[in-house]
């Protein structure tokens, strides 16, 4: 995994290191099975068992129950998810991570990262554990409108 440090803003300097690792790329599709076949058969990626990603249950007001497959080349995961243009509305969030896909990073301290976004005036959507039982996930946009996820594994 690619790792680098982010620092919390303090008097114009960044201190108090926080670990951030590149975790996955999420591609969305109308046909997840076809995407899965492509990445496993053509690129030879390995299937990641669905059991390794315990999902939260979707309700009328939160979550996501679209089809998902996970593949990896051994270091970084790809999440292949069914497109759902209503996820943001259903979860009362401005950013929809399964409309166009996203890139994701894992942090060791989600609250420090949220404080960094607030200090920089970057709006974000906090989905908590709406998608994954073991991850607290937030989503925001880069300057070009690409969706970025930062999550922390919940023990």
C-alpha positions as CSV (number, residue, x, y, z in Angstrom):
1,X,0.0,0.0,0.0
2,X,1.1,3.5,-0.6
3,X,1.5,5.4,2.7
4,X,2.1,9.0,3.5
5,X,1.4,11.3,6.4
6,X,-1.1,14.0,6.8
7,X,-0.6,16.6,9.5
8,X,-3.1,18.5,11.5
9,X,-3.1,22.3,10.9
10,X,-1.6,24.2,13.9
11,X,-0.5,27.8,13.5
12,X,0.0,27.5,9.7
13,X,2.1,24.3,10.1
14,X,0.9,20.7,10.0
15,X,1.8,18.6,13.0
16,X,0.5,15.5,14.8
17,X,1.0,12.9,12.1
18,X,-1.9,10.9,10.9
19,X,-1.5,7.8,8.8
20,X,-3.3,7.6,5.5
21,X,-3.1,4.6,3.0
22,X,-4.5,4.2,-0.5
23,X,-7.1,1.4,0.0
24,X,-9.2,0.8,-3.1
25,X,-10.7,2.0,-6.3
26,X,-14.5,1.7,-6.8
27,X,-15.9,1.3,-10.3
28,X,-19.7,1.3,-10.7
29,X,-21.5,-0.5,-13.4
30,X,-25.0,-1.7,-14.5
31,X,-23.5,-5.2,-14.9
32,X,-21.2,-6.0,-12.0
33,X,-20.9,-9.7,-13.0
34,X,-19.5,-8.7,-16.4
35,X,-17.0,-6.3,-14.8
36,X,-16.0,-9.0,-12.4
37,X,-15.4,-11.5,-15.3
38,X,-13.3,-8.9,-17.1
39,X,-11.0,-8.1,-14.2
40,X,-10.6,-11.7,-13.1
41,X,-10.4,-13.4,-16.6
42,X,-8.6,-10.7,-18.7
43,X,-6.4,-9.1,-16.0
44,X,-6.1,-12.2,-13.8
45,X,-7.1,-10.5,-10.6
46,X,-8.1,-12.6,-7.6
47,X,-11.6,-12.6,-6.2
48,X,-11.8,-11.3,-2.6
49,X,-14.5,-13.3,-0.7
50,X,-17.6,-11.3,0.0
51,X,-17.4,-12.5,3.6
52,X,-14.4,-10.2,4.1
53,X,-16.7,-7.2,3.7
54,X,-19.6,-7.4,6.2
55,X,-22.2,-5.0,4.9
56,X,-24.8,-3.0,6.9
57,X,-28.4,-3.8,6.1
58,X,-30.2,-1.3,3.8
59,X,-33.3,0.3,5.1
60,X,-35.8,2.7,3.4
61,X,-33.7,5.6,4.8
62,X,-30.1,4.4,4.7
63,X,-27.6,2.0,3.3
64,X,-27.0,0.4,0.0
65,X,-27.8,-3.1,-1.2
66,X,-26.5,-3.0,-4.7
67,X,-24.4,-6.0,-6.0
68,X,-20.7,-5.7,-5.1
69,X,-17.7,-7.8,-6.1
70,X,-14.2,-7.3,-4.8
71,X,-11.0,-8.1,-6.8
72,X,-7.3,-7.5,-6.1
73,X,-3.9,-7.9,-7.7
74,X,-2.5,-8.6,-4.2
75,X,-1.9,-5.2,-2.9
76,X,-4.8,-2.9,-3.7
77,X,-8.5,-3.7,-4.0
78,X,-11.0,-2.8,-6.7
79,X,-14.6,-2.7,-5.5
80,X,-17.0,-3.3,-8.4
81,X,-20.4,-1.9,-7.4
82,X,-23.8,-1.7,-8.9
83,X,-24.7,1.9,-9.9
84,X,-27.4,3.4,-7.7
85,X,-28.2,7.1,-8.4
86,X,-30.5,7.3,-5.4
87,X,-28.0,6.4,-2.6
88,X,-27.3,10.0,-1.7
89,X,-31.0,10.9,-1.5
90,X,-31.8,7.8,0.6
91,X,-29.0,8.4,3.0
92,X,-29.7,12.2,3.2
93,X,-26.2,13.0,1.9
94,X,-25.1,15.4,-0.8
95,X,-22.4,13.0,-2.2
96,X,-23.2,9.7,-3.9
97,X,-20.2,7.3,-3.9
98,X,-21.9,4.8,-6.2
99,X,-23.1,7.1,-9.0
100,X,-19.7,7.4,-10.8
101,X,-17.3,5.6,-8.5
102,X,-14.6,6.8,-6.2
103,X,-11.1,6.3,-4.9
104,X,-10.6,5.4,-1.2
105,X,-8.0,5.9,1.5
106,X,-7.9,4.3,5.0
107,X,-6.9,6.5,7.9
108,X,-6.0,5.8,11.5
109,X,-8.0,8.7,12.8
110,X,-11.2,9.6,11.0
111,X,-12.0,12.5,13.4
112,X,-8.7,14.2,12.8
113,X,-9.3,13.9,9.1
114,X,-12.8,15.3,9.4
115,X,-11.3,18.2,11.4
116,X,-8.8,18.8,8.6
117,X,-11.7,19.0,6.0
118,X,-13.6,21.4,8.2
119,X,-10.5,23.6,8.7
120,X,-10.0,23.8,4.9
121,X,-13.7,24.4,4.3
122,X,-14.2,21.2,2.3
123,X,-17.8,19.9,2.5
124,X,-18.2,16.2,3.0
125,X,-20.8,13.5,3.5
126,X,-20.5,11.3,6.6
127,X,-22.1,7.9,5.9
128,X,-20.8,6.4,9.2
129,X,-21.4,2.7,8.9
130,X,-24.3,2.8,6.5
131,X,-22.4,0.7,3.9
132,X,-20.0,-1.4,5.9
133,X,-20.3,-2.6,9.5
134,X,-16.6,-2.4,10.1
135,X,-15.8,1.0,8.4
136,X,-16.7,4.6,9.2
137,X,-16.8,6.2,5.8
138,X,-16.8,9.9,4.6
139,X,-16.9,11.1,1.1
140,X,-15.9,14.5,-0.5
141,X,-14.9,15.9,-3.8
142,X,-11.5,16.9,-5.1
143,X,-11.2,20.2,-7.1
144,X,-12.3,18.4,-10.3
145,X,-15.4,16.8,-8.7
146,X,-14.0,13.3,-8.4
147,X,-15.4,11.5,-5.3
148,X,-12.9,10.5,-2.6
149,X,-13.6,8.3,0.3
150,X,-11.7,8.2,3.6
151,X,-12.6,5.6,6.1
152,X,-11.4,4.2,9.4
153,X,-11.7,0.5,10.3
154,X,-13.8,0.1,13.4
155,X,-12.5,-2.5,15.8
